[in-house]
Structure formats: C-alpha cells, structure tokens
C-alpha cells in the first residue's frame, strides 16, 4: 500500500490504469523496467489525446470553434506544465523532444556569443545536454569545458566546476540526474555559482523530472528542459525559460510567426494531441493525491511514490549485490540518486543480458543510453550497462523476478 495525503492507494489500483501491464511474453507477465527510456502510459493520457484528435483537431488562432478549442487546450496545458515545474504558463514552450528544443535554444543563444567565449558541460550528462552545446564549437568558435565525474562515486567534481567559471563563461549546462547511473547532482548549487559569475544556466531535468518534483524557482535556473514520455506522457519535450530571457533571446523564427513568449520559441505547427497528453500525464500524477492545488497534490504524489520506488531500489540493489559477477554503478540506495540502477554481469554484453531477461518477460534497456561519456569512463564501451528503472507501477514481485532471473543467467 502507498500512503498519499489523506488517500490510500493500492499499487494494483495504480497498475489498473496502465493497459500495457496486461501484456504477456513467453507465458510471463511483462515487467517494465525500461522507464528511464520511456514509461508506460495510463488510460487518461491516451483518452486526452484521442479526444483532441476526434473532437477538437484544428490549427490555432482562427475564428471557428475547433480552432478556439485548440487554443484553449494548449493554454490549459501550458498552465498544467507550469504547475508541474513551478513556473508561469508564458514560460513554458513545447517541442518535438528535449534534444530538438535544446539544439534550438543553443542555436539561439549562440547568436550572441563570440569566438573564445566558454560553455561548461559535464561528463555525467546525456549527450543531448553536451553535444547540443558542443555544436557551437564548430559554428561559433566557442570553447567547451567539461566537468569530470568521479568514477567510484558517480558524482560530479564540483571543485572543477568552480575552477572553470570565469569572465568568459557564458552558459552552464548541467543535468539534474544521470540517466545511466541515477546520480542526482546539486543543480541548485551549480545554478547559484553560475548566477554569481554572470553565467546563464540550463538544466537537463529529463531523468530527474520522472522521480522528483521539479522547482525551477528553487533551482534558480534560467532554462530547463524535460520530456513528458519519461513521466507517463507522450513523446514531447517541454522547455522552461525565464520570461525576460525568452523575450530577448534571438530564436530563429519565421517572420509571420508570433513574437510573444513562449510562442516565439515554437517553430511551426506543434503536436497538439501530444501537448494535451502531456497535461493529462501531469493531471494523472496529481490525481493520486489530495491537496488544495495541483502543485500541492503533485508534491505529495512525488514524495510518497518516490519513497516507495527507493524502497524497491534498495531491495534490488541488495539482491543484485549478492550475485557473483555483478558490478553495480553509482551511488548506493541511501545516496542522492534516482531509482535507476546500472549493472554489468561479468563480461557478458549488456545486450545479451537484456535479451535473456526479456525471454522471461522482464524488459530492460541496455547500452550507453546516449550517456556515452559515462560509459567510456567506466570502461564499458563494448559491453555497455544493463539499466533497471523503477516506476510508479513497479512491484516487489517484479523485483524478485528480476533478481532470480539474473541469478539464472549467472549460472548459465
């Protein structure tokens, strides 16, 4: 049972809202541990998307009912995602995905940079938050500095970050949590250091937002991006930017396109059904708790669901640790981490481990997860990691099945 502010929900009740969990494979019920690459979707999200397509489908800003309804759905979704991030609705922009939005932002900010200016990224990040900024090396002659991470602890070396900041540092791009090994980084501290240096800060919250409630005001960041498909929504990206920055940043845009914030960030016609679905995902999470506002409900949900996921992660960590040939990476369960665990089994390629687990109905992701630098520094370029992620629908039984299945693989 999960205790949630004046409301007790059985995990099976949560699971009943996810049709995908009824799937069988090779006679086994499927256990989805691939959440860090994309979670399953509750009925409410699909219903919101089909309702839009069936009943409101139109382009925006024209004087007839379905167009007006589309405008209203988009504005309501901006407010919903603003509540999710503790932002204002005119600070929320939508796009195809986080990578596209970040490339777009980098290109826009790059227009005001000169050769010799510096951008700080980190080695712990998904390459969507490093290669996007590295593209400015070629385009603008920008110097990129990468903050290293400690291989044993899986944490960023903040001393290096502080030493890299100087008068030429224009942007700090940092991930809130590692999608490969689960480390949560102190982005509030990093953004404060950037602000004190007169440096803009961008936070990749794609992995973090699935497990901890984002607060852009508390972070003190200038920009932040996340993806709805990591927190039970459709494939769409969300970009937060402080209004004054969105209004003055020289985003590439068509001359007839709106010039107001946040419309000036969005290029072309958006996926309106996905925007509706992203809002439905947030409302699904809010519906799991009671409270006086959507933001308060979300706070209770994240606190309690995340606590349960971390309990499962501790069981998973301890169970895997008892298996010969297993190596776990990153912070232990009581460290500052998400419920995402990366491991290797002897020298067996991660692809083969995941394939064998799938034969028993256990779906896991494998490889480098676009966090290539992390995998290289861990010496796992050829082997890769097997990645296990706990979601709101994960159960103790599924964790036990996973541990037993890894034991069978180890025995050959």
C-alpha positions in Angstrom: 0.0 0.0 0.0 1.1 3.6 -0.7 0.1 6.3 1.8 -0.7 9.5 0.0 -2.0 12.6 1.8 -5.5 11.5 3.1 -5.6 8.9 0.4 -4.5 5.3 0.4 -3.9 3.7 -3.0 -3.1 0.1 -3.6 -0.3 -0.3 -6.2 -2.6 -2.7 -8.1 -5.1 0.2 -8.4 -2.4 2.3 -10.0 -1.4 -0.5 -12.3 -5.0 -1.0 -13.4 -4.8 2.4 -15.1 -2.0 1.1 -17.4 -3.3 -1.3 -20.1 0.3 -2.2 -21.2 0.8 -4.0 -17.9 -1.6 -6.7 -19.1 0.9 -7.9 -21.7 2.3 -11.4 -21.6 5.5 -12.6 -23.2 6.6 -16.2 -23.4 4.0 -17.0 -20.9 5.3 -14.4 -18.4 3.5 -11.2 -17.4 5.7 -8.4 -18.6 7.6 -6.3 -16.1 8.6 -3.0 -17.5 11.9 -1.8 -16.1 12.7 0.4 -19.1 11.1 3.5 -17.6 14.3 5.6 -17.8 14.0 5.3 -21.6 10.2 5.9 -21.6 7.4 4.9 -19.2 4.1 3.2 -20.0 1.1 5.4 -20.4 -2.2 5.5 -18.3 -5.6 5.5 -20.0 -6.2 9.1 -19.1 -3.3 10.2 -21.3 -4.5 8.3 -24.4 -8.1 9.4 -23.8 -7.0 13.1 -23.7 -5.1 12.6 -27.0 -7.9 10.7 -28.8 -10.4 13.2 -27.5 -8.4 16.0 -29.1 -8.0 14.3 -32.4 -11.6 13.1 -32.6 -13.3 16.3 -31.4 -11.1 19.3 -31.5 -8.5 18.8 -34.2 -7.6 22.1 -35.9 -4.8 24.6 -36.3 -4.5 27.6 -34.0 -5.7 31.2 -33.8 -8.6 31.1 -36.3 -12.2 32.1 -35.5 -14.1 28.9 -35.6 -14.9 26.5 -32.7 -12.3 23.7 -33.1 -9.5 26.3 -33.6 -10.6 28.2 -30.5 -10.8 24.9 -28.6 -7.3 24.0 -29.7 -6.1 27.4 -28.4 -7.8 26.7 -25.1 -6.3 23.2 -24.8 -2.8 24.5 -25.4 -3.1 27.3 -22.9 -4.5 24.9 -20.3 -1.6 22.6 -21.0 0.9 25.4 -20.5 -0.7 26.2 -17.1 -0.6 22.5 -16.2 3.1 22.1 -17.1 3.8 25.4 -15.4 2.3 24.0 -12.2 4.5 20.9 -12.7 7.7 23.0 -12.9 6.6 25.8 -10.6 6.8 28.3 -13.5 4.4 30.7 -15.3 2.5 29.5 -18.3 4.2 32.0 -20.6 7.5 30.5 -19.6 6.5 27.0 -21.0 7.3 26.0 -24.6 6.7 22.7 -26.3 8.7 20.9 -28.9 9.3 17.6 -30.6 11.6 16.4 -27.8 14.2 17.7 -25.4 17.1 17.3 -27.9 15.4 19.4 -30.5 14.5 22.1 -28.0 18.0 22.2 -26.7 19.5 22.5 -30.1 17.1 25.3 -30.9 18.0 27.1 -27.7 21.7 26.6 -28.2 21.5 28.0 -31.7 19.6 31.0 -30.4 21.9 31.8 -27.5 24.9 31.1 -29.8 23.9 34.1 -31.9 25.1 36.4 -29.1 28.3 34.5 -28.4 31.8 35.2 -29.8 34.8 33.1 -30.6 36.6 32.4 -27.3 33.5 32.5 -25.1 33.1 29.4 -23.0 30.4 27.0 -22.1 30.6 24.4 -19.3 29.0 21.0 -19.7 29.6 17.8 -17.7 30.8 14.3 -18.3 27.9 12.9 -16.4 25.3 14.1 -18.9 23.2 12.6 -21.6 24.7 13.8 -24.9 21.6 15.9 -25.6 23.0 18.2 -23.0 26.5 18.2 -24.2 26.7 17.7 -27.9 24.0 20.3 -28.4 26.3 22.9 -26.9 29.4 21.4 -28.5 27.9 22.2 -31.9 28.7 25.8 -31.1 32.4 24.9 -31.1 32.2 24.5 -34.9 29.5 27.1 -35.5 30.8 30.0 -33.3 34.3 29.0 -32.2 33.1 28.5 -28.6 35.4 26.8 -26.1 33.7 23.9 -24.2 34.9 22.8 -20.7 33.6 19.5 -19.4 33.2 19.0 -15.6 34.5 15.5 -14.8 32.8 13.0 -12.5 34.3 10.6 -10.0 34.2 7.1 -11.4 33.8 5.4 -8.0 31.1 7.6 -6.5 29.5 8.6 -9.8 29.3 12.2 -8.7 30.4 15.5 -10.3 33.6 17.1 -9.1 32.2 20.5 -8.1 35.7 21.8 -7.4 36.4 21.6 -11.1 33.1 23.4 -11.9 34.0 26.3 -9.6 37.5 26.5 -11.1 36.1 26.5 -14.7 33.9 29.6 -14.1 35.5 32.8 -15.3 34.7 36.0 -17.1 34.4 34.2 -20.4 31.9 31.6 -19.2 28.5 32.4 -20.8 26.5 29.2 -20.2 26.5 26.3 -17.7 24.6 23.3 -19.0 24.1 20.6 -16.3 22.0 17.5 -15.8 19.9 17.2 -12.7 20.2 13.4 -12.7 22.2 10.9 -14.7 20.0 8.7 -16.9 22.7 6.0 -16.9 23.6 5.5 -13.2 21.0 7.6 -11.4 23.2 10.2 -9.6 21.3 13.4 -8.6 23.5 16.4 -8.9 23.2 19.6 -6.8 21.9 21.9 -9.6 20.7 24.5 -7.1 24.4 25.0 -6.0 25.5 24.9 -9.6 23.0 27.5 -10.8 23.9 29.7 -7.8 27.6 29.5 -8.8 26.6 30.4 -12.4 24.5 33.3 -11.4 27.2 34.8 -9.2 29.5 34.6 -12.1 27.0 36.3 -14.5 26.6 33.0 -16.4 23.3 31.6 -17.8 22.2 28.2 -16.5 20.5 25.4 -18.4 19.3 22.3 -16.6 18.5 18.9 -18.3 15.8 17.6 -16.0 14.7 14.7 -18.3 15.6 11.9 -15.9 15.1 13.9 -12.7 11.5 15.0 -13.5 10.3 11.4 -13.6 11.2 10.9 -9.9 11.4 14.3 -8.1 9.1 17.3 -8.4 11.0 20.0 -10.3 11.0 23.5 -8.9 12.7 26.0 -11.3 12.4 28.8 -8.8 14.2 26.8 -6.1 16.8 25.6 -8.7 17.4 29.2 -9.7 18.0 28.2 -13.3 17.5 30.3 -16.4 16.3 27.4 -18.6 15.2 23.8 -18.0 14.1 21.0 -20.3 12.3 17.7 -19.7 10.3 15.1 -21.6 6.7 14.0 -20.9 7.3 10.4 -22.1 9.6 9.9 -19.0 6.7 10.7 -16.6 3.8 8.7 -18.2 3.1 11.0 -21.1 3.5 11.0 -24.9 6.7 11.8 -26.8 7.0 15.6 -26.5 9.6 17.9 -25.0 9.0 20.8 -22.6 11.3 23.9 -22.3 11.1 26.3 -19.4 12.8 29.7 -19.8 12.6 32.8 -17.7 10.1 35.1 -19.5 12.5 38.0 -19.8 15.1 35.7 -21.4 12.6 34.1 -23.7 11.5 37.5 -24.9 15.0 38.8 -25.6 16.7 35.6 -26.9 17.1 35.8 -30.7 15.3 32.5 -31.6 15.3 31.5 -35.3 11.7 32.0 -36.4 9.6 32.8 -39.5 8.7 36.5 -39.9 4.9 35.9 -39.7 5.2 33.7 -36.5 4.2 35.2 -33.2 6.8 37.2 -31.3 5.4 36.8 -27.8 6.7 34.5 -25.1 6.5 31.5 -25.3 5.1 31.2 -28.9 8.3 32.7 -30.4 10.2 29.6 -29.2 8.0 27.2 -31.0 8.6 26.6 -34.7 5.8 25.6 -37.0 2.7 23.6 -36.1 3.0 21.7 -32.9 1.7 18.2 -32.0 -1.4 19.5 -30.3 -2.5 16.0 -29.3 0.8 15.4 -27.5 0.5 18.7 -25.7 -2.9 17.6 -24.4 -1.4 14.3 -23.5 1.5 15.9 -21.5 -1.0 17.8 -19.4 -3.0 14.6 -18.9 0.1 12.9 -17.6 0.7 15.7 -15.0 -3.0 15.5 -14.0 -2.7 11.7 -13.7 0.1 12.2 -11.1 -1.9 14.9 -9.3 -4.9 12.7 -9.1 -3.0 10.2 -6.9 -3.1 12.7 -4.0 -5.3 15.2 -2.3 -4.5 18.8 -1.8 -5.6 22.4 -2.2 -3.8 22.9 -5.5 -2.4 20.8 -8.4 1.1 21.7 -7.3 0.4 20.6 -3.7 -1.1 17.3 -4.9 2.0 16.7 -7.1 4.2 17.3 -4.2 2.5 14.6 -2.1 2.5 12.2 -5.0 6.2 12.6 -5.8 7.2 12.4 -2.2 5.3 9.2 -1.5 5.7 7.3 -4.8 9.4 8.1 -4.9 9.8 6.8 -1.4 8.3 3.5 -2.4 10.4 3.3 -5.5 13.5 3.8 -3.4 12.4 1.0 -1.1 12.2 -1.2 -4.2 15.6 0.0 -5.3 17.2 -1.0 -2.0 15.8 -4.5 -2.4 17.0 -4.6 -6.0 20.5 -3.3 -5.1 21.0 -5.8 -2.2 19.6 -8.7 -4.3 21.9 -8.0 -7.2 24.9 -7.4 -4.9 24.6 -11.0 -3.7 25.1 -12.4 -7.2 28.6 -13.5 -8.3 30.0 -11.4 -11.1 27.6 -8.5 -10.7 29.0 -5.0 -10.5 26.7 -2.1 -9.6 27.5 1.5 -10.6 26.8 4.9 -9.0 25.5 5.8 -5.5 24.1 3.2 -3.2 20.3 3.3 -2.4 20.8 5.6 0.6 22.8 8.1 -1.6 21.5 11.0 -3.6 20.1 9.1 -6.5 17.0 8.2 -8.5 15.6 4.6 -8.6 17.6 3.8 -11.7 20.3 1.1 -11.3 23.0 0.3 -13.8 24.9 -3.0 -13.6 27.1 -5.4 -15.5 27.3 -9.2 -15.2 30.9 -10.5 -15.7 31.9 -9.7 -19.2 28.6 -10.6 -20.8 27.4 -7.8 -23.2 24.5 -5.9 -21.8 22.5 -6.6 -24.9 22.7 -10.3 -24.2 21.7 -9.9 -20.6 18.7 -7.8 -21.6 17.8 -10.3 -24.3 17.8 -13.2 -21.8 15.8 -11.2 -19.3 13.2 -10.4 -22.0 12.8 -14.2 -22.6 11.3 -14.3 -19.1 9.1 -11.2 -19.6 11.4 -8.7 -18.0 12.0 -5.7 -20.2 15.2 -3.7 -19.5 17.3 -1.3 -21.6 21.0 -1.7 -22.4 23.9 0.0 -23.9 25.1 3.6 -23.4 21.7 5.4 -23.3 23.2 8.4 -25.1 25.3 9.0 -22.0 28.3 7.8 -23.9 31.0 9.7 -21.9 29.8 8.0 -18.7 30.1 4.5 -20.3 33.5 5.3 -21.8 34.9 6.5 -18.5 33.6 3.3 -16.8 35.5 1.3 -19.4 32.3 -0.3 -20.7 32.3 1.0 -24.3 32.0 -2.6 -25.8 29.9 -4.1 -23.0 27.5 -1.3 -22.0 25.3 -1.3 -18.9 22.0 -3.1 -18.2 19.7 -0.4 -16.8 16.9 -1.0 -14.4 14.3 1.7 -13.6 11.5 1.5 -11.1 8.3 3.4 -11.9 5.1 4.1 -10.0 3.7 0.7 -11.3 6.7 -1.4 -10.3 6.1 -4.1 -7.6 8.1 -6.2 -5.2 7.2 -9.3 -7.1 8.7 -7.9 -10.3 11.9 -7.0 -8.4 12.1 -10.6 -7.1 11.6 -12.0 -10.5 14.3 -9.8 -11.9 16.8 -10.9 -9.2 16.0 -14.5 -9.7 16.3 -14.2 -13.5 19.7 -12.6 -13.2 20.8 -15.4 -11.0 19.7 -17.9 -13.6 21.8 -16.0 -16.3 24.8 -16.0 -14.0 24.6 -19.8 -13.6 24.5 -20.2 -17.3 
